[in-house]
Each structure stands twice: as C-alpha cells, then as structure tokens.
C-alpha cells in the first residue's frame, strides 16, 4: 500500500536541527535501501508563500496566505510503500526529521502517478515548476456536493492535465479519522490519532502539477472540481 506522510512544522527549529538531520540522514537512507520499496519526498518552499483558491458562483476568489491560519504548516511530504499502517509508522519513526517536525501519516493507496513522477522525485524541474494543490475540506456535508459526480469530474480534470503533461501525481487521501501523527514529546516519540493540525478542516486530497509560474498554477487550481465546494491551497515546491 502507498502512504503519505505530511511533514509539518511547529515554530522555530533549534539551531542544530539542520546539522543533526544532515548528519543522521545517510544512516536512515541506508535503512530505507535495506528495506526496499518505492519512495519519494519533496520539500516545499520555506518560508511558505501559499495562495488559497475558491470558486463561488463561477467567480474565482484568490487570497494570499495558507488556508489554515495557524503557526503550523505543511513543509513537505514523503510518499512511500508499506505493508500496512504499522510498518508505515515504523519507517517514518526512523527519520531524523521527526525529531523536530510532526509527521501526519495517511493511506494514499488510490494515488495516480504520471510518467513524470520519477523526474519530480529526483528534483528534475526542467519541464516546469512543481506546485502542490491541497484540497481542504471546510464543512461536512457541503450543500450541493454530489461526491460521485465530483469524483467523475476530477477524473476528467486529471486526465486533461495528464494529457497536457503537467500532472505529476494526485488523488484522494484516506479520511482524517485514519490519520496518525508522530511527534517527539517528553524526550520520546509519541503516536496520536488524527491530523497534526488541530482544526476542524482537513486535507482531503492533493495533486502535484507543473506550471510556468504561480499564476498558471492558480489558474489550474481554479479548474479543480473541488474548488467550487472547498478550497485549494497552492504552494511551490523547493527548487534548486
């Protein structure tokens, strides 16, 4: 099965955090190689510069800033194979990053991977700037939301972007009730139920696309079927 781990942040990091992660990463990578299985991870820009897109009554509404107005935010993600949730937790628990950042783990077994995912995983952005489109569910139920019809629209939307060569990966995530969050607490690693952000809304799915600039990414987000019912947060991945 495939799992997604959102890497979060909760304020300023200790001065030695980056040095520690760089020092410990080779041993962790060696363990990942020993285990085998497919894996990718990418970091988002820091500091973040998100915009949030909604479409209401046919009008595109764009606001600066993240959807969730909290000091915490998603700083990147890992996407990987694991036999089950227990193994997924075990794999991510060994990351040196989890010592400083909470990890929210959810099943992503329905994710669609386009041919360009390998280049994205390797940091090859010669075909365009990668952006994360996070679909935030704001209310349940949403008036007028026909989930099956929207899923069918999403499939058409994804296939269109894939045909244009700008879709990298995406799909719906397992619900927030299935989420497990890893966090260092009182000197030890703790696992808790639910997302790492303690708010009513949650990320229902993600898509990774390529665009020439942020405006094009916003335009693509505005065509996402869920933009009419919820909100799509647009954020650029870190590029060299």
N, C-alpha and C positions, 0 to 999 in steps of 0.2 A: 504494500500500500504506500501511497505517497502522503507525506505530511508537510505542512508549512509551519515554520516557527517564525513569528514576528519577533524581531529584536527591538526591545523598547529602551527608552532612556527615562531616568527619574532624577533629573537635575545634574549638577556639575559632577564630573568624574574626578577621582583622586589624581594627583599629578603623575603618579607612577602607573596609571591604568594602561596607557598605550604601550609603555615599555614592557609591562607584565604580559599583555596579550601577544605582543610580537615574540617575546622570549618563549612563551609556552605553546604557541601555535604549531611549530613543527612537530612536537610530540603528539599533539591532538590530531594533526593531519595524518601522521603515521598510523595512528589507531584507526582513523576512518578508512585509510587504504587497506589496512588489515581486514577490516570488516567487509569491505567491498560494498557494492550497491551504488546507485546513481545519486548524484548530489550537485546542487549549485547554490551559490549565495551571492548576493549583491548588496552593497551599502548605498543608502540614499544620501543626498546632499546634506551636509551639516555646516552651518545651521540650516534648518529646513526653510523652504520658501514655497509652501503649498498655495494652491488656489482651490476653491470649492465651487463646483458647478451644479446648478439645478436648472431644470426646465419646467416651467409652470405656465400653463395655458399657451403653449407654443413659444414662450419667450425664454431665452437663455439668460440666467442670472449667475453672474460670476462674482465671488467675493474673495478678497485676499485673505490668506491665512488658512490654517487647518480646519477641518470640520469640528474636531473636539478641542474646545478651548481649555486645555489643561497644560500644565507644565511638562507632562509626559508626552512622548510622541513615538511613532514607529521610526526607527533609524535604519531598518533594512530587514531582510528576511533570508532564511535558509529553506530550501525545498529539497526533500530527500526521500529515499525509500526506507521503509522499516517494516518488519513483520507485523507489528501491532503498536498500540499506543505505549505500552510498557517499554518496548525497545526504543521507540522514538524519544521518550523521556531519558532513557539511559544514554543514548547517543548525544543529545543536546546537553545533558548534565556535565559531560566531559569538556565542553567548550570553555576555553579560558575567558571568553566574553561574558559568560553567565555569572562570573564573579562580580561584574559591575553593572550588568543590564538584565532586566527581566526578560524571559523568553515565554511567549504565548504559543502553545502548540495546538494545532487543529488538523484534522484529517482533510486532505485535499485530493482525494482519490479520483475525482472527476475532472481534474485539471487537463486542459488540452495544450499540448506542446507543439509549436510550429517548428519547421526546419531550422529557423534562425535561432533556436534556443541555445545551441552549442556556442555560437558566436557571443551571445549575451552572457553566458556563463563564463566565458573566457575573457570578458571585458573588451571584446572587439566591437566598437561602436562606429565603425566606418560607414555603416548603412544608415545611420541616423541616431539621434539622441534617445536613449531609453527613458520612458516615463512609467510610473506606477499609477494606475487608476484604481482607487479603493472605493468600493460601493458601500456607503454607510447606510444601514437601515435605521430610520429615525423613529418609526412607530409601527405597532403591530396590533390590529390589522390596519393596512392603509386603504382608505376608501378608493374604490375603483381598480384595485390591484388584482388582476387575474394572473396568478403565478404561472400557470401553464402557458398562457398566451405570451407573457413576458419572456419566459424561457425560450419559446419558439422564436420570438423577435431577437433575443440575444444570440441565438444560433445563427440567424441570418446576418446579424451585425458582425459577429466574429468571423464568419466565412468571407464576408465582404472585405474586412480588414486583412484577413489572411491572404486573399487573392491579390490584394494590393501590396503585399509584402511588408506590412507594418505591424502585424500581430505577432507576438513572441510566445506568450503563454497566458492562460487565464481560465476562470471558471468560478463556480460557486463553492464556498467553503462549508464545511460542516458547521452546524449551529453553535452559538456561543455557549450553550449548555454542555457541549462536549469539550470545551477548551480546558487545558491545564496550563497553569503558569508556574514557571520555575523562577525562584528568587532567592538570593542569598539573604538570610535573616539570622541574627544572633550567632554569626560565625558558621552557620551550616546552610546547606541548600534545602529549601522547602518547596513542596509542590502544593498548589492550591487550585480549587475549582474556579473556572471562569476566566474571562479575558484579563489582561494586566491593567487595562484602563477601567476604573470603577465608575462607569457611566451607563445610562440606560441604552444608548445606541451601541451598535457593534458593526464590524466589517463583515458584510455578507458574502463578499467575493472580491477578487482582484483580477485585473488584467494588466499585462505589461505590453506596451506598444512602443514603436519608434516614431519619432516626428522630427521635423527640421528645427522646430523651436517650440516654446511653451504655448504660443497662440495656436499652433496647429494641434498640439496635444489637447488643449481646451476645446477646440472645435470637434475633435474626435470624441471627447468625453461627453459633449452635448448631444451626440447622436446615440449614446449608450441608452438602451431602453429603460434602465433603472433610474436614469437622471430625471425622468418625469415623475417619479414617485419618491425617491430618496435623494441622496446627494453623492456626487462623485468627487473625491479629492484627488487632485493632480499634483504629482511631485516627481522631480527629476532624480534619476539615479546618479550617484557619483561617477564621474568620468575622468580619465587621466588627461 
